[in-house]
Each structure stands twice: as C-alpha cells, then as structure tokens.
Amino acid sequence: MKPAPFRHYAPTTVDEAVALLARLAPQDGRVLAGGQSLVPTMAFRLARPAHLIDINGIATLSRLAVADGKLAIGACVRHAAFQRAPAEGPLGALLAKVVRHIAHYPIRTRGTFCGSIANADPASEWCTVAVALGAEMVAQSARGTRVIAAKDFFAGIMTTALAEDELLTEVRLPLLPADTRTGFYEFSRRAGDFAIAMALATYRLEGGKIVDPRVAVGGAEPHARRIAEAEQALAGKAPGAEAFTAAAARAEAAVDPMEDINNSAQYRRELVRAVVRRALEQAAA
Ligand SMILES: Cc1cc2nc3c(=O)[nH]c(=O)nc-3n(C[C@H](O)[C@H](O)[C@H](O)COP(=O)(O)OP(=O)(O)OC[C@H]3O[C@@H](n4cnc5c(N)ncnc54)[C@H](O)[C@@H]3O)c2cc1C
C-alpha cells in the first residue's frame, strides 16, 4: 500500500520548523525524523498525516557532543552514531552496548535517538536508557523552550509530555562516574525484533557495597521506568547472587506487565525477573 497524500516541508532552521509546527500541527502536521516508525505506519495507512515537517535538513540538529557533564544528542543523530562509544567512560560504552539491540543496521542508519524518545514505544531501548539515567528532554515550540525530566516525560504507550507543536530538539544524558558498573539485557524472539522485556542496571561500589543503584525495566509495561523496590534491595549490599536474586524478585513483584497475543502478563513478569538478574550479573562481571 502507498501512503495517503501529504505535503512535505523541508525547513533548514529550528525556528522555521517550530513555526511550521505551530501552524500545521493543529491540521494533523507531524515531524518526520528518520521515518523508521512513521513511514511504515503511513504505508499501512494506520497514520495519515496531512503535513510532514521533515527536520533532516536542519544541520544544527546533528550535534552529538559532551558539554557541562552531559552528552547532548541532537534530533537528527542516528542510532548508528552510537555504534562507536560517543563519549569517554561508562556512558559511551553503555550506549555502544545497547545500540546493537535496536532493529537492524539499515534501520539504525536512518532512525534517530530523539525519534525513538518522541515515539515512546514501550520496547524502545533508548527510552529505557533515558529513564534509567535521568535524561533531560529539550522541547522547543514557537512559544519557547522547556526541559522535561525523563521521569515526567513518558506517559504511556507511545504517549509523552510533548505538546503537538513541540519539537524535541535534543536529549541530554548525564555522564556516568568513571567507576560506574553497567549491565543491559533484553529478550526478543529473533535478533532485531522489539524486546519483550529488557533491563538496564547501573551501580557503583564503596567499601565493597553497592551505592547509587539504578534498575530500569522496559518492554514489559506501557513505558519504561525505574523500579525503586529493586534498587532498595541492592543499596548497601555486596554485589552477588544473594542481592541480585532479591532485586530481581522485587522487580518481578513490582511490575504490572502488558499482555499481547504472544505473551501473557505472567510470562512477561517472569521474564522481568530474568532480565533484571542478568543485567545485574553483567554489571558485576
Ligand atoms: C523492522 C523495524 C524494527 C525496529 N526495531 C526496533 C527496536 O528493536 N528498538 C527500537 O527502539 N526501535 C525499533 N524500531 C524503530 C526505530 O528505532 C525508529 O527509528 C524509531 O523508533 C523512531 O525514530 P525515527 O527517527 O525513525 O522517527 P520517525 O519514524 O521519523 O518518527 C516517529 C514519531 O516520532 C515523532 N518524532 C520524531 N522525531 C521527533 C522530534 N525530534 N520531535 C518531535 N517528534 C518527533 C514523529 O512525528 C513520529 O510521530 C524498528 C523499526 C523497524 C522498521
């Protein structure tokens, strides 16, 4: 099937793009970034936007740089940019580890980090990274610019705090202290498929005990989130089977998993226990 007719706009500045959005979003205007989620849904006519504001010609949105202790990721930075660590230290290494789980290479050369965040698929790896690490989302419109914390950004399945006339211009991830340990584990039936469940775990050690633990789960619930119960089970404990088993069990009990035609809620719940435990084991290795 071919997409329904639409008008294509090619702004070259952010100001031009947000002015177009202000005018066209109320008439079913949408941002086009990598097109790897939007275009397939248009081809199936599940989405029929009347106007596409294509941001790929805005050079300033391709910025990927470290500034003020954060990695700033512009709206046109592709997934493939993370295949090599984009920053020194544990954050860069973590992103390079995670990106390999996103789709297939051709999709990674077009799809964007910020597009994944704006699209808010429950099984998006970047959304899980964003909530785990406390990302900041920079949203710009003709009305001004605001910064939204990751914990306030994701509202449900493909639903975010972005208003229809806002462009997500940048996502900022805080750099991780050099001694941060990280683990990421996801389960999907075939390589490149969306995950059925995934977990990201980070912590540091002080005197042999876990400090600043973070455990986030994605793919299981309508949006990725940190699991405070699992983090509490880790804080102050020595890393190892006892603490990791306890944290995984707390995560399993805490989630309220989605059901679909292939995966029952109970299956996903048990999977959450497995992926949390494996992410923690990877962090300790
Ligand atoms: C076969 C296949 C497998 C895939 N597997 C995975 C996977 O395993 N994990 C995963 O995370 N993703 C996966 N994807 C999706 C892919 O990662 C997309 O690239 C990504 O979800 C959306 O990014 P995009 O740049 O392509 O956005 P687009 O498709 O251009 O846009 C998606 C939506 O976000 C909006 N949007 C995009 N950018 C902005 C912005 N800057 N500001 C405001 N709104 C914006 C658009 O208006 C649209 O509604 C897969 C896609 C395919 C086709």
The ligand as a Tripos MOL2 file, in Angstrom:
@<TRIPOS>MOLECULE
LIG
   53    58     1     0     0
SMALL
NO_CHARGES

@<TRIPOS>ATOM
      1 C1         11.7590   -3.5100   11.3670 C.3       1 LIG1
      2 C2         11.9430   -2.4860   12.4670 C.ar      1 LIG1
      3 C3         12.4680   -2.8870   13.6830 C.ar      1 LIG1
      4 C4         12.6390   -1.9540   14.7050 C.ar      1 LIG1
      5 N1         13.1700   -2.3950   15.8980 N.ar      1 LIG1
      6 C5         13.3430   -1.5090   16.8900 C.ar      1 LIG1
      7 C6         13.8900   -1.9010   18.1440 C.ar      1 LIG1
      8 O1         14.2560   -3.0540   18.3610 O.2       1 LIG1
      9 N2         14.0140   -0.9550   19.1140 N.ar      1 LIG1
     10 C7         13.6210    0.3530   18.9030 C.ar      1 LIG1
     11 O2         13.7400    1.1710   19.8330 O.2       1 LIG1
     12 N3         13.1380    0.7650   17.7340 N.ar      1 LIG1
     13 C8         12.9920   -0.1310   16.7240 C.ar      1 LIG1
     14 N4         12.4710    0.3050   15.5310 N.ar      1 LIG1
     15 C9         12.0580    1.7280   15.3990 C.3       1 LIG1
     16 C10        13.2450    2.6060   15.0170 C.3       1 LIG1
     17 O3         14.1780    2.5970   16.0560 O.3       1 LIG1
     18 C11        12.8110    4.0740   14.7610 C.3       1 LIG1
     19 O4         13.9100    4.6430   14.1370 O.3       1 LIG1
     20 C12        12.4700    4.9220   15.9410 C.3       1 LIG1
     21 O5         11.5050    4.3540   16.7710 O.3       1 LIG1
     22 C13        11.8590    6.2840   15.5350 C.3       1 LIG1
     23 O6         12.8570    7.1100   15.1310 O.3       1 LIG1
     24 P1         12.7370    7.8610   13.7340 P.3       1 LIG1
     25 O7         13.8210    8.8600   13.7310 O.co2     1 LIG1
     26 O8         12.7380    6.8390   12.6600 O.co2     1 LIG1
     27 O9         11.3340    8.6020   13.8830 O.3       1 LIG1
     28 P2         10.1460    8.8160   12.8400 P.3       1 LIG1
     29 O10         9.6770    7.4990   12.3190 O.co2     1 LIG1
     30 O11        10.5170    9.8460   11.8470 O.co2     1 LIG1
     31 O12         9.0500    9.4420   13.8130 O.3       1 LIG1
     32 C14         8.4250    8.6500   14.8050 C.3       1 LIG1
     33 C15         7.4250    9.5100   15.5750 C.3       1 LIG1
     34 O13         8.1110   10.4240   16.4190 O.3       1 LIG1
     35 C16         7.8330   11.7890   16.0170 C.3       1 LIG1
     36 N5          9.1220   12.4920   16.0800 N.ar      1 LIG1
     37 C17        10.3090   12.0580   15.5610 C.ar      1 LIG1
     38 N6         11.2830   12.9080   15.8790 N.ar      1 LIG1
     39 C18        10.7150   13.9020   16.6050 C.ar      1 LIG1
     40 C19        11.2290   15.0710   17.2280 C.ar      1 LIG1
     41 N7         12.5280   15.3810   17.1770 N.pl3     1 LIG1
     42 N8         10.3600   15.8770   17.8990 N.ar      1 LIG1
     43 C20         9.0370   15.5690   17.9650 C.ar      1 LIG1
     44 N9          8.5080   14.4680   17.4070 N.ar      1 LIG1
     45 C21         9.3360   13.6460   16.7300 C.ar      1 LIG1
     46 C22         7.2510   11.7060   14.6170 C.3       1 LIG1
     47 O14         6.3620   12.7740   14.3580 O.3       1 LIG1
     48 C23         6.5260   10.3700   14.6860 C.3       1 LIG1
     49 O15         5.2770   10.5190   15.3270 O.3       1 LIG1
     50 C24        12.2930   -0.5900   14.4820 C.ar      1 LIG1
     51 C25        11.7920   -0.1690   13.2450 C.ar      1 LIG1
     52 C26        11.6060   -1.1070   12.2360 C.ar      1 LIG1
     53 C27        11.0660   -0.6330   10.9230 C.3       1 LIG1
@<TRIPOS>BOND
     1     1     2 1
     2     2     3 ar
     3     2    52 ar
     4     3     4 ar
     5     4     5 ar
     6     4    50 ar
     7     5     6 ar
     8     6     7 ar
     9     6    13 1
    10     7     8 2
    11     7     9 ar
    12     9    10 ar
    13    10    11 2
    14    10    12 ar
    15    12    13 ar
    16    13    14 ar
    17    14    15 1
    18    14    50 ar
    19    15    16 1
    20    16    17 1
    21    16    18 1
    22    18    19 1
    23    18    20 1
    24    20    21 1
    25    20    22 1
    26    22    23 1
    27    23    24 1
    28    24    25 2
    29    24    26 1
    30    24    27 1
    31    27    28 1
    32    28    29 2
    33    28    30 1
    34    28    31 1
    35    31    32 1
    36    32    33 1
    37    33    34 1
    38    33    48 1
    39    34    35 1
    40    35    36 1
    41    35    46 1
    42    36    37 ar
    43    36    45 ar
    44    37    38 ar
    45    38    39 ar
    46    39    40 ar
    47    39    45 ar
    48    40    41 1
    49    40    42 ar
    50    42    43 ar
    51    43    44 ar
    52    44    45 ar
    53    46    47 1
    54    46    48 1
    55    48    49 1
    56    50    51 ar
    57    51    52 ar
    58    52    53 1
@<TRIPOS>SUBSTRUCTURE
     1 LIG1         1 GROUP 0 **** ****
